Amino acid sequence: MNDLDTPAPDLSGLPCIIAVLEDQLTELDRMSLHIGAAHVDAAIQHLRTEQARSMIG
């Protein structure tokens, strides 16, 4: 099976997921938990990239 046979994932829930992660990022920053915040920020950036790709393709 190749990528052409695999249906595109449903990314319609990404805005809600990103919003929740952004709230968590704010809380981690407030608590000075910078390593955890960096991981959450990386996840947010990854999801935003995937969201942008889905809009293009």
Protein Blocks (a to p, Z undefined) as FASTA:
>chain_A
ZZklpccddfklmmmmmmmmmmmmmmmmmnopaklmmmmmmmmmmmmmmmmmmmmZZ
